[in-house]
Structure formats: C-alpha cells, structure tokens
Amino acid sequence: MVMLAAYSEGAAHLTDGGLLAQWAWLIPVVPLVLMFGIVFFGKRLPMKGWELAEAAMLFVAVYGVALLVMNASDGISYEGSVEIARIGSFTLEWGWVVDGLSIMMYAVVGVVGLAVFTYAKGYMKGDVRYTWFFAAFTMFAGAMLVLVSAPNLIQLVVGWELVGLASYLLIAHYWEDHANVVAGNKAFLVNKIADVGLFIGVIIIGVTVGSFRFSDILEAIADGDSALQQVAFWGGLALFIGAMGKSAQFPFHVWLPDAMAGPTPVSSLMHAATMVTAGVYLVGRMFPLFQTDGFAVDVKAIMMVVGALTLFLTGLIALVQDDIKKVLAYSTLSQLGYMVTAMGAGAYTAGLFHLFTHAFFKGLLFLCAGSVIHAVHSNNMSDMGGLRKAMPWTYRTFLIGSLALAGIFPLAGFWSKDEILASISYDSGHGGGTIATVVLGVAIAGAFITAFYMARAVYLTFFGEYKGHAHPHESPKVMTYPLIGLGVLSAVAGFANIPGIFTGFTQWLAARPQVMGDHHAESIDFVLAGIGLAVALLGIAAGTRLWKRDAATQQARDTFRIPVLYPVLANKYYLDDLYAKAVVDPIKGPIARFTNWTNTYVIDGVVNAFGAVSVFLSRIVYQGVDQRGIDLAFNAAASATGEAGDAVRYTTSGRIQQYAGGLFVGAVLLVVGFLIFT
Amino acid sequence: MDWFETGWGLSLIVFLPMAGAALVLLMPRKQERAAKFTALAFAFASFAGSVYAAFTFELGSSSQFQLGTDLSWISAIGSRFHIGIDGISLPLLVLSTLMTLLCIIYSWNHWPEPHNPKAFLVLMLILATGMNGTFVALDLVLFFIFFELVLLPMYFMIGIWGDRTKIRLPGFKKEVETRLYASIKFFLFTLFGSAFMLLGFLALYFKSDPHTFDMIALAEAGRAGAFAGAFGGWVFAALFLGFAVKVPMWPLHTWLPDAHTAAPTVGSVLLAAILLKLGSYGFIRISLPILPEQAQQWAPAIAILAVIAIIYGSLACLAQTDMKRLIAFSSVGHMGFVMLGIATLTDVGINAAVIGMVAHGLITGLLFFLAGSMQHRYHTREMSRLGGNMKLMPVLGGLLGFTAMASLGLPGLAGFWGEFMALLGAFNPLDGLSLTVFRTAMVIGAIGTVLTAGYLLWMLQKVNLGEPKEEWTSKQWHDADRFELAAWIPLVIAIFAVGVFPKIIFGATDGAVVELIRSAFGG
C-alpha cells in the first residue's frame, strides 16, 4: 500500500467559488435571523415556528449541497471578512470561509439537520415548549455554522461557546426535572473547563503570530515561523484540550452520556452528528500545526493515545447500558475516539471522512431510537424487544445504521473505519512508532466491541419478546421519511472515498490554499480491510449467539454479571464519582465556605477591629473637633430628605463625622509633614 | 451647535441632574408626580446630552480631550474648571447617564420603604452629577469633589432605604440593622481610601512645577520624570488605596457585598454599574499617565491581586445562599478581570478593561434590577426557598437567564470581550513586565471563568429552574410590569449590541488607549 505524504493536486487549481461563495455568509446568518423570528413570532405562526426552523435548515442544506457539488468539480477556496473592531494592533473580524473543509461541514449540518428538524416536527408534537425548542435548535444550527464558517480563531471561539449554550438549553429542555438541569450544568461546565485550554491555545497562537486568521497562522507555519515554533507545542496542546471537551474525549467525556437528558432530535443532531465533532473539525482546521515538523507534532502522540483510550474504554461501557440512548451515546464517544486517533495518526482525510459518514449513520441511529422511545414510552431496552414487526421501517433503518456503524461492507462505516486503520498502520511505520502499533491493535479491538454492542442493541430492541406496557406502533411519516433518507445516505456515503477507485472526498477536502501534509491511502489495504471486516463480523456473531439465539431468555442473559468488570463498567470507571467527590463537592462545599468564612472573620475581622479601635481613639483624641458644625451640616441634609431625619440622627450618633473629620485632619497633617520631610 | 462643543454641553450633562435635584427639592412633598416627572426630564436631558456628545465626538481623534473647556476656578490654589472627554471617558459617561435615567424609570412605582420619593429622587440626581462629573473632570480637585460627591447620596440611600434585617457582627454583642452597618462601612471604607487619594493629589500638586492640579499637565510632567523615584512610589500607593477601595480590589472589597446587599435596588444598580467604575477609571485616567514608572513597578502586584479577586470572588459566590449577595460578590471577580486588563499596561488590556467596565455596568446593573424585582415579589432572597421562577414568571425568569449568561461571559453578549481580551493582554504584557507572573495570571484568570460559570449556573438552577416550591404555588404572580420592562429592555439591547458589535466601544476607546500607552510607556 502506498500512502501519499502530501496531497499533490490540492492547492493547484482552486477557484474562488464566485457569487455562491461570496454570499455564503448567509449560511450562518439565515438560521440566526430566523431564530429571532421564531422567538418573537413563532407562537403566532400556524406551525408554531417549526416552519421557520425547517426553512432555515432547508436553506443551509441546499446551499451546502450546491457548494459541495461545485467544489467537487472545481476546488473552491474563498474567504470573506468584515472588520468589526480594532484593538491596538489586533483586528477583530467576522467572516466566512468557503473551502473544502467548511463546505463538507455546511453540507453535513444542512442535510442531517434537515432530516432531524423534519423528524422533530413529529417527535416534539405536543411538547410544553415546542416553539422555544425550535428557536433554541435553530440557534444551535446558526452557532454551529458560525463556528464552521469562522476564518479566524476568535469567531471560532464565539461559535464554540454558542453551541455550548444551545447544548445547555436543550439538554435542560425539561428543566422542571432536577436531573435534566444537572445534566445541562454538567455539559456546560465540563466544556467550560476544557475551554480554558481553548482560550489559552487561541491566545498563545494568535498573539504569537500577531493574527487570529487561520490563513495567516497556516502561512506562518508554512514559512517556518520560529516564534511560533517555540510555543507551538503548548499552543497546540491547549487547543487540543479544548477539542477534547467539545468532542468529549477521555477524561472529559463524562458530559455526553448525561446529555442524553435532552430530547432525542437534539441527541441526534448535536450530540452525535455535528456539535461534538467540532473538536475534530478544529484539529482539521489547524491541521498543519500538528503535521508540520518543528511545530506541534508531539501533540499527535497525545491525540492518538487520548483517542484510543476513548474509543476503547467508552465502547466497553456501551455494552452494559440498558438505556438505548446511552448505548448510542457511548458509541458516539467511541467513534469520536476513532476520529481523534486518526487525526493523531496524521490522517486528515480519514479522520474527517469518518466524521462525515458517522454523521449520517449515528444521526440515523438516534432518530430510530427516538422513534422506538416514542412508541414504547421508555428509554430502556428492558422495556422493548420484538419491535421489528410493529415498527418495520424503524427496524430496517436501525439495522442499516447499525451495520454501517459496525463497519460492514459496503456500508458507510466500513470505508471510513478502514481508512482510519490504514492510516494508523501507516503511521506506525512512519514516525508513530510503538504507540501507533499499540493503538492499531486497540482500534481493531474497538471494531469488535462496536459490532458487539450494536448487535446487542438490535437484538434487545427488535428481537425477542416485547416487554413494555405501551402499544408500540410505527411512527408517522414525518418521522420515518427522515429515517429512510438518512438510511440511504448511511448506506452509500462511504462510496465518496474509495482509495484507488474514487477519491472524491479526498479531493473535496483538499480544496484549501495550504497543503495539509495529509497521510492518506492511495489504494485499498485489503489485509487491514479484511481484518476489520472479520473482526466486525465476529462481534456480530458473538452478539447473535448471546442475545438472538434463545429469544425467550435474552433479557435474563443480558443481566448476567462478569465479576469485577461489570461493576466497573456500570459505574463508568467511577470517574463521575471521582469528579464529584474530589473536585466539585470540595469546591462547592468546604473551599467555597472557607473563602466566605475568611471574608467575614479574617478580612472583615480586621476591618471591624480597625473600626472599633478608631472610634475609641477618635473619642479621646479628636473630642475637640468641631462636632457641632458637622452635625449641623448633616442635620441640614437630613431636613432636606424629610422623614429621613430619624435614621440620620441615629447614624450621626455613630460618630461617623468625628471619624471622617479625623481622617481628613490626619491626611492633611500627613501631607504637610511629608512635604516638609522631602 | 458651537456652544455645546465649548464646554457647555458637558457642563449641562453634569449639572442638569443637580439642577433637577434643586427643583425637586423646592416642590412640596405631596406632589410626587411632579417630582417624578421633573427628575425624569432632567435625567433624560442629561442622557440626551451625552448621546449628542457621543455623536459630536470626533472618533478619529479620540485621544484628544474634546467638547471641554478650561476656566479659571479656584485661582488661589490654581485649580481650574477643566473638563473634557476622550475615547475612554465617553462610553462611561454615556453609561452613567443611561443608568441614571433607567433607575428613575424603574423607580416610578417601586419605592423602597420608607417611601419618600422626593428625597430619593433628589439623592439619585445628586449622585448622577457626581458620577457624570468624575468622568469629565480633568482637574484633580474637580475630580476629587465629584468623586466624593457620590459618597453622601449613596450613604443615605443605603442608610435610610436599605435592608432592615438585623445582623449580629462577629465580636459584637448588640444586633445592628444591616443598612446601618453597611452604609457606615461603605462610607468609611471609601473615605479611608479617598483620604489617601487626596493626600496623593496634594503631593502631586506641591511637587509639580509650576504647582498644578491639571491632569494633562501632570501627565506631561510625569512623562518627563518629575515624580520619579520613592516620591512617586508613595504617591502611587496613596492613589492606589483610593482607587482600589472603590473598584474594589481584594482585600479591600469587603464593603461591597454588604453595601450592595443592603442597598435598595436602585442603589445597588448604581453602585455596581457606575460607582465601581470610578475606581478603575481613576487608575486609567490618573495613575497610569501621571505615574507611568510606578505603574510598571506596581503592575505585577495589581495583576496578582486581580487574579486573587477573580478566584476569591467566584469561590465566595459559590458559598452564598442570598441571591443578591451572590450577585454582589460576582462584581469582585468581574472587576478582577478589569484590573487584570489594566495591569498589563497594554493597549489590548486597557481596551479590555474599558469594555469590561461598560459590560459589567450593563450586565450587573440588570442583574441587580432583576434581583430587586424578585425580592419585591418573593420577599426573600434566600435561594434555597426559591425555585421554578421560570414557571411562575416566565419573563422575569427568562431575563434572569439571559443576564446570567451574559455575566458568565458568553460570546455574542457584552461580557465576553472584556474577559477574553484581558486574558489576551495578560499573555503579552508591556515589555519589561514579568512574563511568568502575567502568564500565570492568565491561566488562573481563565480558570476563574469556569468558577464564574459554575456559580451562575447553580444560581439559575436554584432560582429559575425546577418546580416551584409549595409555598409559592398558591400565590398570584405578576410578571414584569411595563416600568420594569422599560428600564430593562434598553439594557438587554445594549448587552446584545456591545456583544455583537464591540466597535461601539472599541471604536471610541482604541485611539485613546493606544495613545495613552504610547505616551506613558512608549509601547
């Protein structure tokens, strides 16, 4: 197998995209404007604001796909910007970048978003805050597009924080319930902790280069800027910590499973398909920083290890979840781990290709799960079973999604996962060293786990006997059509990049002015692809043996416990407990109370003591100070304020004037003495 | 309007409220409506004047003092009536007149006990003159007078209309009403600082040659090295005490939570929105240009105190059970970011400080309005008793959520720029300042943003979200009324506007700040 160290054709023939690119600022602006429309007028509209949200997504989808098609024939690279303020030597700009990477994201956000928003019309029917839901959801879309379209780090931070806000609002959508609010807070705060890294990274890199524009930064990297080289490792690491928060990498991953408290469409679009990939996107946007010798190349090893840990550890937890959304959430974590690992292996295309395919099949799986939950009124697979007859379309599409996720030929996940394995394997021979070899093993093991837990989810949900209490039925068309649409995409999206046969995606993504220094496969690695497929089939086979064969007892077998391992997994490696007991509780409790105690008893103790002593001294020393005069002034003011008199008289007896007078006399004496002295 | 630009405009902005106060004073106490309309008219005229001044102001030369005048005043000591605004004072002046106007609108039918709108309005208008005057004064004596003028009205506001619950101070036997303790503490603390500040002013006067109180002349003398050495160090220390108490900087901040919590709603709003800024403005306007050498020596210490304030203030917030006290303590942390920006002595940092001051004024002002209206309805500020406010009063709850998000520095809203740019400035402080200190400060400050988010989210969780407690569900609730909305909506719009389009502030400040840094530090 041959890997290209750099994409040779990429930078050569790029167009500026013409009017379509110049007007691409509309992509984030239209959803944001319509969001305000929903907030102010939504309730008065016939469909309660949904129509505006859907229109926004339709616009983004059409625009994104149009750009994608144009980019496929001729690479586009365009950057527009407007100055919004100038601060010393820095310029704050708002802009929009239209290149291979951002176009791919526009299309994904638009297409998956359109499917999810359509679906949400049925799913959210009768919701207590239906209009508000679509306002917040549309705000998310707008914020995500602000992030994706950002031509500079500051705008990226703006979008980044705003999607975090949308995430908080939508996770805590049912805020009457305490648990949902806690989940929202957790998501916000864990991300905020990682954002410390993002902020610092942005500052280090932006200030060192003297510009926050990606184009300037990447140019400085291409020129081998020595000042940037000195800080590149710390800047890159800090940025990556930010990415670890948003893309929920170990050990920041804890917020994502709890985020499932939000309505399922939110889980689908934000917490699977798009928002959580923002970290991967950021690494992709800054890719040369990590890939160019002399800069942050050392961060890549950290990325690989973090990604591998995430993909393996969270995949295992998915095995013991009963809540179907939690299974998918842990699966999302695991797949994000794959993406990050790929980026760490220097595989820009493979990592982002997996982002692309994953958006379709994981978005789909969540929508299917929502459809099931809608039917059985429970999130738990122990209340499901045997649903394939009652919900044929949900079943079929869920199966396609699961197989795609498991990496079964020829569905989408097979291609992207294979490319990741190939790139890690390449990296192990080209600088990645032993770490890459170990990570390759972990990634292959992860493929087994993925297939295994998805087989379990399919069997427990759709096979065996129905154990719930509601009467399951297939969802309405407004929900099943989006499933079918995403099902088709999950089946075929992988054909966008078949090394050696059709390298469309590679070229789309390479449409950027800078050379990415990407490692990507030039032909299919049949050995690795075979191993990946075999392992996935093995996982399905094992799952089938455990949960399909004897449908009557599958539930009983699901609860069988492996000693030691089961409690560890069920308790999520005790990380939540550790964070709560070792970090959050002490800060909220004793540390905060101690701080407040020092305020009252130490600092104010000094203040009060000082006051007491001063009053005492003033009584002795300044008895002769013109008390009457000052009293008169105060009383005059008091009569002006009418019935305030009583209170004033009370305070005047507090000898405040003596004290004040004393201070001023003291001050004047001091200054006179001081002047004589100097 | 030539007359407007030759000092009359600014003088009117400053003294119209005072004239209004005199007029209201002459009215019989029974004529509440007349008093209210008079106060409103004068406050509005002052605000309109400041807006007109903003449009007349030439942004291209924002480092020049404009629209001012320089008249002989107290010739015996060479103190002159020298006023003018540059790009740094302009946004603060507009903020000050705006907040006064909104406070009067809000007060329309929200009078704290013991009522007496006439007296309250008089105090508010006198306060306005003091605040506006501080931002336009270019003479140290004039500055001092305005700076001190705000003290009395605020003292009476807290002492008379403040919180009447009794507290027992640690180490004292007798219980005392909160308002009395808080007002005296506020007064004495500030006076303590001002005494030293006056001392510093006098020292500068006697040291300068020829003797002058003129800030511009003193800044020139300072650049020429007239106040070098130990003398300057002492003066800086004296001014530092005066301004640091007002900001307030840790550990001189303890008057703030008491005063804010005890003050009537409008008092808290003005305290937070404007009075705190007098301190940080003093640093920028007086300490840095006149004593640049000492500023560089003190900068690391100020930065350290600033980050202590950020962390300490946030941690203290986490321990609060009283909603208003929590908001009060949040000012300590937010002003920490402002001071961190100032301490960097860079154009980025001081721009950040000014926009941070404006943002804090808008956001914390609004938070205190909301907290006041909540207390007015629930008759308690204990967060453990509240909950589900969103359900009982969606408009009030929604605004509280919005403002809390603004306060935690959400991009797109005003609070983000001050915080982020202050950290940015701290990464590369003025040449010669310790990189270790400032970069550590940057990291700790960034961690402070997490704690800030923490206490605000937990506040929302306790107050706004969840199901309302049983004791509230049977009551009749009145959501925000039109006077409240009239006072709040302009703030919401301003928070959005500054967040989305920070040029509103930076466009004015940048030129002035760059010139300040260039002339004082050559950077």
Contacts between the chains, C-beta under 8 A, distances in Angstrom:
chain1	res1	chain2	res2	distance
A	84	B	501	6.1
A	84	B	502	6.7
A	84	B	503	5.7
A	85	B	501	7.8
A	85	B	502	4.7
A	85	B	503	4.2
A	85	B	506	4.1
A	85	B	507	6.8
A	85	B	510	7.6
A	86	B	503	7.8
A	86	B	506	6.6
A	86	B	507	8.0
A	86	B	510	5.7
A	87	B	347	6.7
A	87	B	348	5.6
A	87	B	351	4.8
A	87	B	352	7.9
A	87	B	421	6.6
A	87	B	506	5.6
A	87	B	510	5.8
A	88	B	346	7.0
A	88	B	347	3.2
A	88	B	348	5.1
A	88	B	351	6.8
A	88	B	510	6.9
A	88	B	513	7.4
A	88	B	514	5.8
A	88	B	517	7.9
A	89	B	347	7.4
A	90	B	348	6.5
A	90	B	424	8.0
A	92	B	502	6.8
A	92	B	506	7.7
A	154	B	420	7.9
A	157	B	411	6.4
A	157	B	420	7.4
A	158	B	411	3.9
A	158	B	412	6.2
A	158	B	416	7.6
A	161	B	410	5.9
A	161	B	411	4.7
A	161	B	412	7.9
A	161	B	416	7.6
A	162	B	410	7.4
A	162	B	411	6.4
A	162	B	412	6.0
A	165	B	405	6.5
A	165	B	410	6.0
A	168	B	457	7.9
A	172	B	465	6.9
A	175	B	390	6.9
A	175	B	464	8.0
A	175	B	465	4.1
A	175	B	466	6.9
A	176	B	388	7.4
A	176	B	391	7.3
A	176	B	465	7.6
A	176	B	466	6.5
A	176	B	467	5.4
A	177	B	466	7.9
A	178	B	466	5.6
A	181	B	461	5.0
A	181	B	465	4.8
A	181	B	466	6.6
A	182	B	461	7.5
A	184	B	457	8.0
A	185	B	457	4.7
A	185	B	458	7.0
A	185	B	461	6.3
A	188	B	453	6.3
A	188	B	457	6.0
A	189	B	450	6.7
A	189	B	453	6.1
A	189	B	454	5.9
A	189	B	457	6.8
A	192	B	449	6.7
A	192	B	450	4.8
A	192	B	453	4.7
A	192	B	454	8.0
A	193	B	450	5.3
A	195	B	449	7.5
A	195	B	450	7.8
A	196	B	443	7.5
A	196	B	446	4.5
A	196	B	447	5.7
A	196	B	449	7.1
A	196	B	450	6.3
A	199	B	420	6.8
A	199	B	423	6.2
A	199	B	446	5.1
A	199	B	449	7.6
A	200	B	423	7.9
A	200	B	442	7.0
A	200	B	443	6.5
A	200	B	446	5.9
A	203	B	423	6.2
A	203	B	424	5.1
A	203	B	427	4.8
A	203	B	442	7.1
A	204	B	427	6.7
A	206	B	424	7.6
A	207	B	424	6.5
A	207	B	427	5.1
A	207	B	428	5.3
A	587	B	315	7.3
A	587	B	318	6.8
A	587	B	451	7.6
A	587	B	454	7.7
A	588	B	318	5.5
A	588	B	454	7.7
A	588	B	458	7.6
A	591	B	315	6.1
A	592	B	315	4.9
A	592	B	316	7.0
A	592	B	317	7.8
A	592	B	318	3.6
A	592	B	319	3.9
A	593	B	319	4.8
A	595	B	312	5.9
A	595	B	315	3.9
A	595	B	316	4.9
A	595	B	318	7.9
A	595	B	319	6.4
A	596	B	315	7.7
A	596	B	316	5.0
A	596	B	319	3.7
A	596	B	320	7.2
A	599	B	254	6.2
A	599	B	257	7.5
A	599	B	316	5.7
A	600	B	170	6.6
A	601	B	170	5.9
A	603	B	251	5.0
A	603	B	254	5.1
A	604	B	170	7.8
A	604	B	254	4.9
A	605	B	170	6.8
A	605	B	171	7.1
A	607	B	185	7.3
A	607	B	189	7.6
A	607	B	254	5.8
A	608	B	169	6.1
A	608	B	170	7.5
A	608	B	171	6.2
A	608	B	172	7.5
A	609	B	171	7.5
A	611	B	185	7.9
A	611	B	188	6.8
A	637	B	152	7.2
A	637	B	156	7.5
A	640	B	25	6.3
A	640	B	119	7.2
A	640	B	122	6.9
A	641	B	116	7.3
A	641	B	119	3.9
A	641	B	122	7.1
A	641	B	123	7.2
A	641	B	156	6.3
A	641	B	160	7.1
A	642	B	29	6.2
A	642	B	116	5.4
A	642	B	118	6.8
A	642	B	119	5.1
A	643	B	114	6.4
A	643	B	116	6.0
A	643	B	119	8.0
A	644	B	114	8.0
A	644	B	116	7.0
A	644	B	119	5.8
A	644	B	156	6.6
A	644	B	160	4.8
A	647	B	159	5.9
A	647	B	160	4.7
A	647	B	180	7.9
A	648	B	156	7.4
A	648	B	159	7.4
A	648	B	160	7.4
A	650	B	180	6.9
A	651	B	159	5.6
A	651	B	180	6.2
A	651	B	183	7.0
A	651	B	184	6.6
A	654	B	180	7.3
A	654	B	184	5.9
A	656	B	184	5.9
A	656	B	187	6.4
A	656	B	188	7.0
A	659	B	188	6.4
A	659	B	191	8.0
A	660	B	187	7.6
A	660	B	188	7.6
A	660	B	191	5.5
A	663	B	191	5.9
A	663	B	192	6.6
A	663	B	195	4.5
A	664	B	195	6.2
A	664	B	198	7.7
A	666	B	195	7.1
A	667	B	195	4.2
A	667	B	196	7.1
A	667	B	198	5.7
A	667	B	199	4.9
A	668	B	202	7.9
A	670	B	199	5.9
A	671	B	198	8.0
A	671	B	199	4.8
A	671	B	202	4.6
A	671	B	203	6.0
A	671	B	206	8.0
A	674	B	199	7.7
A	674	B	203	6.5
A	674	B	234	7.5
A	675	B	203	7.1
A	675	B	206	5.2
A	678	B	231	6.2
